[in-house]
Amino acid sequence: MSGRDAPDHLTHLDGQGQARMVDVSGKAPTARTAVARATVLLSAHTLQLLLDDALPKAEALPTARIAGIMAAKKTSELIPLCHPLPISFADVRFTPQQDPPAIHIEAEARVTARTGVEMEALTAALVAAATIYDMVKAVQKDARITDCRLVYKSGGKSGEYRAE
């Protein structure tokens, strides 16, 4: 479902139009997976330093991977209406690209629960990207985080979604 075809009943609003947490207690737990992607655009010089583990701060990709996994587990503490979930799997993967120079990030989260893990995957991708930015900012302040989006989800009432 896209934002254009939102349901008539908005589940995150109460009768007075105030934001509220959705009650998912009546839903059956199902296996759910979500995958999100983001990109960090870099200069060729910065990308090479990152790939050579020659940045002044530390090894960027291992640090960003752990930051993303930690972020997935803490999503409900960051996004006010997210349910805390018992994440059963979280991972962050990186694909360097030479032309144009960039690091593509793919974050995945899985859970068996009454609600989905889309926000956890998105948060993992964004925090991994922000961590890469933090690691490269000493050599490149104009690095850009772009194109963060959900690319896949499965499970729950709405079933499977794949981005075009």
N, C-alpha and C positions, 0 to 999 in steps of 0.2 A: 504494500500500500504506500502510496506517495502522499505528501502533504496536501496535494490537490484533492484527494478523495478521502479526507479524514472522516471518521464516523460522526454521526449527529450527536451522540452522547460522548462528551470528552471525559475520559476516565480519570484524568488528573485534576479535575475541578469539582468542588463540592457544589451544593445547591446555591450558594451565594457567590460562586465564581472564584473562590479561593483555591489556591493550589493545595493538593493533598496527595498523600501516598496512596497508590492503588492497593486495594485489598485483593491479594492473590491467593488467600487461604482456601478458596473453593476450587482452585485449578489443580489438575493432576500434575505431579512432577513428570517432566519428560527430559530426554537427553537433548541438549541444545549446544550449538556451536556458532561462533561468530568470527569473522575475519575482517579486519580493517587494514587499510593501507594509508601511508603518508610518504611524502618525498621531502628530502632536504637537498636543496640546490646549492652547489658549492662551486668554487673556482677549481680549475684543473690542479693548481698547486696545492690547495687545501685537501682535495680528494686524495692526491698522492701522499701527502703527509699522514692523512688518516689511515690509508691502506698500509703504509709503512710503519704504523704505530710510532710516528715521529712527532706527534703533536706535543706541545709543551705541558699540557695538563695531565694526560693519562691516555690509556688505551680506550678509544672512544666507543667502539662497537661492543666489547664485552660489558662496559659500564652501562651503555644505553640499553642493552638486552636485559640486564638485571633491573634497571630502573623501570622499564616497561612492564616486566613481570610483576614487580612490586606494585606498580600503579594499578594494574588489573585487579589485584587483590584488595586495593584500598578505594576502589571507585565509589562505593556507597558513602565514604567519608568526604568525598569531593563534590559529588553531584547530589544535591539535596533530596530528590525524590527517588533515587535508586535504592532498590532493596539490597541489603547485604547478602552476598551469595557465597556458598561454599565452592569456590572455584576448584575444579578437579584437574584442570590443565591450563597452563598459559605459556605462550612462547612468543618470541619476537625474532624475526629473521631479517637479514639485510641482503640487498643485491646492489653492488656498486654499478654505476653506469659511467662510461667515459665521455660520451658525447650526446647531450650536454652533461657535464660532470654533476653527478648526483648520487645520493644513497636512497634507494627505495626500501621502505620499511613495510613489513607485513607482520601484523600481530594477530594472534589467534587465542581465543578463550573458549573453554568448554565447561559445562556444568550439567548436572541433572537437578532440575529445580522447577518451580512454578512460574518463573519469569526468565526472560532471555538475557544473554550476555553481550549484546551489541555495545552497550556503553562501556563495558570492561575492555572489549577489543579496541574500541575507539580511543579510550583513555590510555591504553598501553601504547598504541601507535603514536599518539601525541606526546606522551611523556618521553618515549624513546627518541622522538625527533627533537624535543626540547633539550634532551641530554646531549645529543650530538651537537646541537647549536652551542650549548654551554662548553663543550670540549673544544670546539673550533673557533670560538669568538676571539681568542687571543690572536689568531692569525687572519680571521675573516669575519668582520662584524656584519657584513651584508649577506650572509648566508640566509636562505629563505626556506621556511617550512610551507609546503603546498600540498594540495590535493588530498587532504585527509578525508576518507570516506569509508563507509561500510561496503564491502564487496561481496560478502556471503553471510547468510545465516540459515540455520536449520533448527527444526523443533518448534514445539508450541502450536497453538491454534492456527497461526498464519502460515505454518509450514516453511518451505524453502524459498529463499530469495537469492538471486545472483545478479550483481550489477552488470549492466551492458558493457 
